[in-house]
Amino acid sequence: MADAKPNSGRPDRDKINIEEDYEVQYWSEKFGISVEELTAAVKEVGPTASDVQRELKTHSHNWASEKEPRGANNQT
Protein backbone atom coordinates (compact mmCIF):
# COMPACT_ATOMS: atom_id res chain seq x y z
CA MET A 1 0.00 0.00 0.00
CA ALA A 2 2.82 2.38 -0.72
CA ASP A 3 0.65 4.40 -3.08
CA ALA A 4 -1.97 5.29 -0.47
CA LYS A 5 -1.63 8.87 0.68
CA PRO A 6 -3.19 9.92 3.97
CA ASN A 7 -5.58 12.86 3.89
CA SER A 8 -3.58 15.54 5.64
CA GLY A 9 -6.47 18.02 5.55
CA ARG A 10 -4.29 20.50 3.69
CA PRO A 11 -5.92 21.99 0.58
CA ASP A 12 -4.11 21.91 -2.73
CA ARG A 13 -3.25 25.57 -3.30
CA ASP A 14 -2.33 24.91 -6.92
CA LYS A 15 -5.70 23.56 -8.02
CA ILE A 16 -9.15 25.13 -8.25
CA ASN A 17 -11.94 22.77 -7.31
CA ILE A 18 -15.09 24.25 -8.83
CA GLU A 19 -17.16 21.69 -6.93
CA GLU A 20 -16.30 23.37 -3.60
CA ASP A 21 -18.16 26.63 -2.95
CA TYR A 22 -15.49 28.01 -0.61
CA GLU A 23 -12.79 27.47 -3.24
CA VAL A 24 -14.87 29.07 -5.98
CA GLN A 25 -15.49 32.07 -3.71
CA TYR A 26 -11.80 32.35 -2.78
CA TRP A 27 -10.45 32.08 -6.34
CA SER A 28 -13.07 34.34 -7.91
CA GLU A 29 -12.26 37.04 -5.34
CA LYS A 30 -8.51 36.51 -5.76
CA PHE A 31 -8.73 36.93 -9.54
CA GLY A 32 -11.38 39.66 -9.37
CA ILE A 33 -13.85 37.79 -11.56
CA SER A 34 -17.33 36.35 -11.22
CA VAL A 35 -18.05 32.75 -10.32
CA GLU A 36 -19.28 32.20 -13.86
CA GLU A 37 -16.07 33.57 -15.34
CA LEU A 38 -13.96 31.42 -13.04
CA THR A 39 -15.95 28.33 -13.96
CA ALA A 40 -15.59 29.09 -17.67
CA ALA A 41 -11.83 29.64 -17.33
CA VAL A 42 -11.37 26.37 -15.43
CA LYS A 43 -13.37 24.54 -18.08
CA GLU A 44 -11.22 26.15 -20.77
CA VAL A 45 -7.74 25.46 -19.35
CA GLY A 46 -8.20 23.05 -16.46
CA PRO A 47 -8.03 23.41 -12.67
CA THR A 48 -4.42 24.51 -12.26
CA ALA A 49 -4.48 27.99 -10.71
CA SER A 50 -1.46 29.24 -12.65
CA ASP A 51 -3.03 28.14 -15.96
CA VAL A 52 -6.27 29.90 -15.09
CA GLN A 53 -4.38 33.05 -14.12
CA ARG A 54 -2.42 32.95 -17.38
CA GLU A 55 -5.66 32.51 -19.35
CA LEU A 56 -7.22 35.48 -17.59
CA LYS A 57 -4.21 37.67 -18.37
CA THR A 58 -3.84 36.46 -21.95
CA HIS A 59 -7.48 36.91 -22.79
CA SER A 60 -8.27 39.85 -20.54
CA HIS A 61 -10.66 41.29 -23.12
CA ASN A 62 -12.92 38.32 -22.40
CA TRP A 63 -12.72 38.47 -18.62
CA ALA A 64 -13.40 40.74 -15.69
CA SER A 65 -10.31 42.93 -15.99
CA GLU A 66 -12.16 45.04 -18.54
CA LYS A 67 -15.57 44.81 -16.95
CA GLU A 68 -16.96 47.76 -15.11
CA PRO A 69 -17.17 47.50 -11.34
CA ARG A 70 -20.46 46.06 -10.20
CA GLY A 71 -23.15 48.67 -10.08
CA ALA A 72 -21.38 51.04 -12.47
CA ASN A 73 -23.55 52.84 -14.95
CA ASN A 74 -22.07 53.37 -18.40
CA GLN A 75 -24.47 56.17 -19.40
CA THR A 76 -23.09 59.64 -20.02
N, C-alpha and C positions, 0 to 999 in steps of 0.2 A: 504494500500500500504506500509506496514511496511517492506516488503521484497525488495523493490526497493532501489538500491544503486546508488547514484549519481556518475557520472564519474568524478573523482577528477583530472584526467590527470596524475596521478602518475603511472609509470609502476610497474608491479609486478616483483620485483627483485629476486623472488624465482622460477620463471617459465621462460622457454625458448620458445618463440613463433617462430617456424621455418617458419611461414608465413610472418614475418616482417624482411626485409633485414637488417635493422640496428641492430636488436637483434641478428641475425645470425652472422653478422660481429663482434659485441661486444663479444659474447660468444665464437666464434671460436678463436678470438685473446686471450681472457682471458685464455682459456684452451690450447692454443698453438696447435690447430688442424685445419684441413681443414674444409671447409663448408660441404663437403661430409661426413666427419667423425662425425661432430657434428650432422648432420641430421640422420645418422645411429644410433648414440648413443641415440638420443631422441626417435627414433622409437623403439629402443630396450627396454629402461627403462622408457620412458615417459618424460614429459617436466619439471619435477622438477630439478632445477639446482644441488642440492646436490646429487640427484640420478645419474645424468649424470656424475658428478665429481667422484663419487664413482665407477661407471662403468669404467671410463677412468683409474682410478688408479688400480682397480682390474684386468682389462684386458689390461694392458699397452702394452703387446706384440702385441695386435691387433690395437693399436692406435698410435698417432703421437709421443709419448714420446720416441719411439725407431726408429722413422724415421729419416733419415738424414735431415739436414737443406736443404731448397730448394736451388737447384743449386749445391749441393755437388756432386762430382764425386767419385764413389766408386772404381775406377780402381787404381791399384798399379803399 
